[in-house]
Each structure stands twice: as structure tokens, then as C-alpha cells.
Amino acid sequence: MQARSQAAVPVAGDLSARTAYADSERQTKVSPLMLDEWMPAFLAQLATPGAQLVRATTREGARLIHLFAPERESFAEFTADGAGWRVRQGGPVALWDDIEEALTAWQEAGSPDITAVRLRVTPASHQYWIDSGPSLRWEHRIT
């Protein structure tokens, strides 16, 4: 658990400026609303450490959901598209691609709960995995 002095500074300011230049746009395979649930949100943090989920409403009343990874200067912006969602991504890391891969693999593994997650701590890294497959493995290097 992080101390308050270690906590990430929340993303603030003009969100439209932060998301002005997208590298790609597409329909999502899974809903970003899954991130409202505990286990998908946990998997998202394993897949994209430090990413922050930000919700906003346009002046016209449209709901927007954003993911920002300020340290990696990357973003994903979601807009409702009928029954589904569209995602625009920009920056060096395709945040939603990494999260979506983890969420899809987790669903295909039967959506196991937190008791299925394994952790190995070494002096160099923290390694997390769910035995179901290679898409459910993460290594976070200690700096």
C-alpha cells in the first residue's frame, strides 16, 4: 500500500487537450464499464501500472471515460457507441489494448476471483500470474 506521499497525483486540467492526438480508434471488445468491478480493475492495474481512470461529461451531456498513464504519456478515451463503446488511443503505450487483452484472457479462463492470483516477490521484481495462460502474467520491475 502506498503512503499518501507516494500516491499518484490525479489527472486534472483540459482532458480534451490531453486526448487531442490519437494514434488509433476502434470498437472495444469489452466494455470499459467492467473497470467498475473490483477484479477487472485489479487486472487493469497489473496490465497498465499507474494508469488512472477518469470519468467526465461533455457540455452536451455525453459520458466520457478516460484512462491516462501520465508517466508514459499515453491515454485511452471511450465514448458510448449505441450498445457498445469506441476507444481512441494515443501515446507510446496502447493502454486499452493491454487491458483488453488481460480482461479477455481472464473471461476465457472463467473469470477466476482473487484467490487464483499468485505473487512472487524477488529483489528485482514482483511477478503476478493466474495459472490459466501466458496472457495472465505480469512482471513489475522494482526501480
Protein Blocks (a to p, Z undefined) as FASTA:
>chain_A
ZZfklpccddedjfklmmmpcfbdcddfbdfklmmpmklmmmmmmmmghiacdddddfko
pacdddddfknopacddddehjbccdddedjbdfklmmmmmmmmmmmnopaafklpccdd
dfkbccdddfkbmklcccdddZZ
